Amino acid sequence: MSKEKHNHNDEVKQLLDMASSTEDDEEAEKLALKVLDIDPSNMEAKLILADVAISNGDMKTNRKYLNQIIEEYETKYGEVQKDNPYADIYISALERMAFSLSFDDHHEEALSVAQKLLEIDTEEQTAAKDIIYRSLLMLDRYREVLEMICSERTHTPVALHAKAIALYSLDGISQDSYEALIDAIEADPDAPFYALGIWEEPEEPDESEIGSLLTALYIVEPWSKSDKLIDWLSHMTIVFGFLTERLSDEFLDYLESSEDGERIQKELDKARANLDKIIKSKMANDEDLSDMDKVVFEAFRVR
């Protein structure tokens, strides 16, 4: 390696380290563009530029850089090989592309990219499945959602929400759809509060809150496809919120003046009666009551 090339490599590495560590999008963009001046095909710099673009809401520029990474990798290396130093960047680009397409209403394309990603992501380290579920829901392909659910042993919270939405969309409120909704909320109890806008996003979310925020991000639009769907989720979430003290009495005052207030109050009274019976039974048998979420979900399942 020539001395000049060695110096260029050192400069590129330094610029990439600086671009990755800064929280200033403008600075990251400036540094990444400097890298491309030195190395026009640098995938890591393009990934940084793609991330800056999407944080600024520029989906077109975001996908331009992602597409360059994907095409260059596939042209140069073909299939993904674990020992390839650029494989992780390629997989990240595919995941970001599927996400960008999905949230820019290109659902068929998002589905195609996410399915391609899933074939590579055998250890399921990416959001491929969640993007597939979201895309299928937005395309009204509910039976395919249920077929995919049946083919899997474990399910993410997004998958369980997809199941509830699919069952409701096909058959309305039934025992199956009701149980699916309970399972979905139980899988990530805080996510619906963010999805419905009942809770504001924390300024500095912890790992658990980030997980719930991501679940909320994937499910909010599919749930919002009809008033009946979003009302169904809202009612169950609000009742759950009161029973687990996630919602204050002030929210109840607001609820009483709303159009659905009376109906939700009836649902709350019924659930509270079931909960009281279960609590008394558990106390009589000296059973554990420390996990109130679990007890409330048990009450929901008594109909």
N, C-alpha and C positions, 0 to 999 in steps of 0.2 A: 504494500500500500504506500502510495506517495505521501510525502509530508503534507502537501497541500490538501489531499483528500482526507487525511487523518485530522487535520485542523477543521475542515468542513464538518466532519462527523462529530467532533467535539462541540462545535458551535451549534449544530442542529440539536444535539442532546441537551445542551444547556438551555436553548430557546424552548424546547418542548417541556422541559422540567419547569421552567418559569411559567409557561402558558397553562400547564396543568395545575399549578399550585395557586395561581392568582384567582381571586373571586371577582375581579373586574372584567366583564365581558369585552369591553373595548380593548383592554390590554391583552387579553388572551387572543383576540382576533388579530391584533397587530403582530404579536409574536409568532402566531401560526402562519401568517402570510409571509413573514420573514423566512420561515423555514421553507415555504414553497418557492421562494426566490432562489434558495440554495439547492433544494431538492424538490422539483415540481411534482414528483409522484409520491411524496411522503404521506402514507396513509394515516398516521397518527395526527399529523397536522390537519388533515382533512376532516378527521373525526371531531377534533376540537372546533373547527369552523362550523361543522354541522350542528354541534351542540349550542354554539353561540347563536346560530341562526334560529333554531327552534325556541330558544329562550327569549328571542326578540319577536317571536310569532311569524317568522319568515319561513314558512313551510317549503316554499319552492327552492330557496337557496339551500335549506337543510337537505332536501332530497337530491339536489344537484351534487353535493359533496359525497353523500352516502352512495349514490349511484356510481360515482367515479371509483370509490373504494371497492365496491362489489364487482364492477366490471373488470377493474385492473387485477383484482385477486383471482377471479375466475379465469381470466385470459392467461395469467402468468402461472397459476398453480393448479387450476382445475379443482379437484375434490379437496375437502378439508383434511389436513393431516395434523395430528396432535403435536408433532415436533416442529411444525412450521411456526416461526416466531410471529407471523402476521395472522395466524388463524383466529386468535381472540379478537383482533381488530375487525376482521371480516364478519365474525359472528355478531359482534356488537353493532356493526353497520346494518346487518340484516334485521336485528331486533329493533333498532332505531327506525329503520325504513318501514317496517310493519306498523310500528307505533305511529309514525308520522302519517302514513296513508290512512290508518284507521281513524285518527282524530281530525283528518281533513276530508272525511266523507268519501274516501275511495275504498269502500269496504271489500269489493271483489279483489282488488289488487292487494289490499292488506291481508286478506285471507290467503292468497296465493303465496305471498312472501313468508307469512307466519307458518304455513304448512311446510314450506321449504326449510325454514329454520328448525322446525320440530324434527325433521328427518336427521338433521345434523346434531341437534341438542339432545342426545340420547339420555343424558343424566338430568334433563329438565332443569337446567340452571337459568334459563331465560324466561321471559314472559310470553313465549310462543303460544302456549295453550290458552292463556287468558285473552290474548289478542284474537285467537281463532274463535273462542266463545263469543266475544264482543262482536266480531264481524258477522258471525252467523245470526246473532240476534238482530243486528241492524239490517240484515238482509231477509228477515222473517223466515229463516230456515230452521224452524223450531224442532222438527223431527230429527234433523241432523245433530242438533244440540243434544237431544235425548239419546241418540245412538252413540254419540261420543262419550256421554256420561256413563252409559252402560258398559262401555268398553274399557273403562278405567277402574283401578282399584282404589285410588286415593283422589281426592278432589280439593282444589283450592277454593277459597271463599267465592271467587268470581265464578267458578264452575257451578257452585251450588246456587248462586243467584241466577245464573243462566238457566239452570234446571227449573227453578221456581217460575221464572218468567215464561219459559217454554210451556210448562204444564198449564199455567193460567191462560196463556194465549191460545192454546189448543182446546182446553176443556173448561175454562173458567175456574171459579173457586170450587175445589173438590177436596176430599180428604188427602189425596196425593199432593196437590198443589199447596195446601195448607201446611202439611208436614215439611214439604220442600222449603217453604218460606221460613219456617222455624229453624230448620237445619242451616239455611243460608245466614240468618242473623246470628245464630249460635257460633258459626265458624269464625266470625269477626264482629263481635257485638257493637263495636264503636263505629264501624264503617258506614252504616245507614245514617247515622247522625250527621256525618260529614257530607254524605251524598245528598241528603235532603236540605242541607244548609241550616240545620238546627244548631250545629256547632260550627264555630269559625276555626279555620286552620291555625294551629299553634305557630307562634313565631319561630320557635326552635324545637321542632318535633323530635321526640326520641325514636328509637328504632321501631317500637310497637306502633306509635302514632303514624310513622311513615308508612308502615304496612297497611294500616287502616285507610290512610289517605289514598294510597294507590288502589286499594280495592274500590273505594268510593269513586275514584276517577274512571275506572273501567265500567262500573255498573250504572252510574247516574243517567247516562243517555239512554241505554236500553230500558231502564225503568220509566223514563219520561216519555216513552213513545205513545202513551195514552193516559188520559186522566184516571181511568179506572185502575190501571196498573200502579201508578204512582200513589194513588189514594190507598190502595191495598197495603203497599209497603209502609206508607206514612202512618196509617192507623196502628199497625202492629208495632212499629218502631216507637211510637209515642206511648203506647200502653207499656211496652217493655221499659221505656225510659222512666216512667213514673214508678213502676214496681221495683226498679233497681236504683232509684234515687239519682239517675243520670239527669233527670229534669226536675226543676224546682216548682214550688207551688205557684210562682209567678207565671210560669208557662201555662199552668192549669187555668189561671185567670184569663190569659189570652185565648186559650182554647175554647172556653165557655162562650166567647163572643164570636167564634168562627162558625162557618156554615156547617161543618161536620162535628162540631163540639158535642152535641147531644149523643150522636151515634158513638163517638169515641168514648164518651163517659160511660155508656152502657157496656161497651167492650171492656173498659177498665174495671168496672164494678164486677163483671163476671170473672175476669181473670184474677182479681183480688180475692174473690170468694174462694176460688180454686186454690190459690196460693195459701190462704189462711188455713184451709183444711190440710194441705200437705205439710205446712209448718207444724201444726198441732200434732199430726201423726208422727212426724220425725222427732219432735220433742218427747213424745210419749215413749218412743223407742230408743231414745238417747242417740239419735243419728246426727251426723255432722251437718251443720247449717252455715258453715263458714263461707262456702261458695254460693252466694245468693243468686248469681246469674244462672247457675246450674239448677237451682231450685225453681226459679221463675220459668225456665224452659220446660221443666217437668210439669209445672202448672199449665202451661200453654198446651201441652199435649193431652191434657184431660179435657175432654169435650162432652 
